[in-house]
Amino acid sequence: MKTLILENQRSYSFVKKEAERCLLCYDPPCTEKCPAHIDIPGFIMNIRSGNLEAAYHKIVSANPFANTCGYVCPDEVLCQSVCIRAKLDEPIRIRELHCFVTESVEHLEIEMPQKTKGKKVAVIGGGPAGLTCALKLWEKGIEVDVFEKDKIGGIPVVEIPSDRLPQSAVERDISKFRLLGIRIHEKTEVKSLSELSNYDAIVVATGVTTRKLDISGIDLEGVIDPKELLRSYKKGRKEITGKRAVVIGGGNVALDAAYVLKEMGNCVIVTYRRELQYAPSWTKEKVLTFLKGVEFMYLVSPVAIKGEKRVEAVEFVRMRLGEPDESGRPVPVPIEGSNFTLSADIVVPAIGETAPDIFPELERDDKGYVKTDSSYMTNIEGVFAIGDITGKGGTIVEAVAQGKSVSEAVINYLGRAR
Amino acid sequence: MNNLAIEFLGVKFENPFVLGAAPSTDDLDMVRRGFEAGWAGAVLKTTSVPGTKVEIAYPMLASIGEPGKKFCLGNIDLISVHHVDEVAKRVEILKREFPEKVVIASIMGSSKEEWQSLVRILEEAGADMIECSFSCPQGNIGEEPGKMLAQSTQATELVTSWVVGARKKIPVLIKITPQVTDIVEIAMAVKRGGADGITASNTIPALMGIDIWTLKPNPPVNGKSIYSGLSGPAIKPITLRVIAEIARYTGMPIAGTGGAMDWRDAVEFMLVGAHIVQYVTAVMFYGFRIIDDLVTGLQFYIEKMGFESPEDIIGKSLPHIAWSYDELPIRKVRSRIDLEKCIGCGNCYIACRDGGHMAIEFGEDRKPNVIDERCVGCSLCKEVCPVEGCIELKPVE
């Protein structure tokens, strides 16, 4: 989909025009809606006067993953969705203005924090939530160690296809963390919380794994985990080609998986058990995937994956829409006797995510996510959890927001503990 | 279709729209195309006697505003590089080819002999009218460098009388500057000098801006610049005031110019006393083609308002301009916000809080509420409201 500002014409005067449409609302709903609470009218006012450095400072101090979010924020459901200008004509293209700023301004001087307070915090997981938390703690003079089993950056670095998110943008966000006094331990997996007993607090921000589709044939050769697929695509591995690929699920991960399979030269069909309008993915993602040439099949649910050793076909049953469930979406109900099979070489079950099976001492909710109280503390004192592992992650900017909030909770806790 | 013909100083114009003295009228082919497009007349760019040195610095223009949406234009242009011998030829050709169009010759001299010879040559050539530039911001009157003729009542009256003394019968217009302490004094001097009408008014001396990164002013002429003549929408309110004052205090026929961009501006100029309206900046920005909208727009207006001809609207708004502040029929008004139309941006709240009388509350529901006891009815809320017709100032008992 064309983006007005970034693809058509990235000249300042063009951007300024869009910035001048902003009504600079009092008590702005956009800022309220932004999980990171970026001062949107503030940075737009800076854009208008050509004060891009100040705009950059406003954006980045509120959101350390600003360069990334400039590309991947789902503006349709966040800031732009509540823009008051929409009542007059069209909402302000806030994300694109944001992106113009982060793309235009080169670097920001890092302010070194006050003297250390003699407290030490361990952050497990170097994704947007963990790193933001680490940064905010470090800014307050707390010693921080980040343990990341792969490389820091999380989803934006290892999974989101570069077609959607230029690697240079993520790099700008990530590189600053390496310049700070935060101790980053990459390729370091924390197996047990007891390894970290010498820290004053622990923040668990490990992220999630793909939820396993529980049907026969799921272990056949040719069934690929969407996260693995995205990770290997991101590493430049594009060997899967010329295949018939079936993606199961309608979320953003499913659509990303479909997108990269198509990009690699496969015949791709996305199957979803409701209608597309109910699929939990952004409209923009849906349109992009559709325009890419991916086919869609709705109201179908997989029953079994067929094949001797390798995947040969997927058996589906047709669905109809029933009464709405608690999410407000109609429950898909199988239509008896409507089974059919679809030939396939590759199956990618992307039906959602689940918390990884780690740290058994942490209490879980009925969906398997780590349970926390309102200040992000788990059942164990001094151990906090945020992001996808708590089931409250979602978008990058939401992870960032939780990283900010948990840092405050940790600081409060450390103050009390003293 | 209403007939837009109008008579001004005894000369018949097919409509009140005339090309003002500018680059647009400094070339025979351009004027031809202007006439063909439908303009009623043209003031040819100001000419001078042979031998007058005219060396124009380029670039001569600078503007302010968005691309495609400038709100003013500034120029450091001078009079035409073509002297009167050449311009007289053009007058003859244009009158031969377009006998129905009004050809006005604009002149500037530096002595009695020059002024008078210019008038004689151009009247002889067949010009319908003479316009004397007493107000080119870049010109001067010799003995007082930098000062425009029309900034001195004495010089204005004297030179006017020279010009009038030299013409046989063609009407004489004096083009004045708004840049004076009292425009009425100058207009009275023009009247005493015997001119038939006034062209009100010229561009306004201005500094178009400084490039804050190079510290150099605009337009940049090899590192230096000079004060420009400001034109375009930004100066329209000044022109309106000047026309109104002259019309009211002198009763002289007026050619309005300075900031008219569309037919509505012409209507406004005429409502305060202009008879015809000259366009320059609008033509430079959008071309001769704007005449179509000017003509049809004015026709629409006259018909809608129930007038018979453009002459009916001249000076119609003058009685509504108070002679003094004391004469204003003051009454209490209060801001009334239509909450159905309100989009909840809160701009009225911020404006009233920080620039008004702290008379607006802003609720949790994002709806503003006017506190009547605090509201004086200043209208700032209405000025900042982005929704048309959402806020009105209504009289209170």
Boltz contact constraints between the chains, C-beta under 6 A:
constraints:
  - contact:
      token1: [A, 23]
      token2: [B, 345]
      max_distance: 6.0
  - contact:
      token1: [A, 23]
      token2: [B, 386]
      max_distance: 6.0
  - contact:
      token1: [A, 25]
      token2: [B, 345]
      max_distance: 6.0
  - contact:
      token1: [A, 25]
      token2: [B, 346]
      max_distance: 6.0
  - contact:
      token1: [A, 26]
      token2: [B, 346]
      max_distance: 6.0
  - contact:
      token1: [A, 26]
      token2: [B, 349]
      max_distance: 6.0
  - contact:
      token1: [A, 26]
      token2: [B, 350]
      max_distance: 6.0
  - contact:
      token1: [A, 84]
      token2: [B, 343]
      max_distance: 6.0
  - contact:
      token1: [A, 84]
      token2: [B, 345]
      max_distance: 6.0
  - contact:
      token1: [A, 87]
      token2: [B, 343]
      max_distance: 6.0
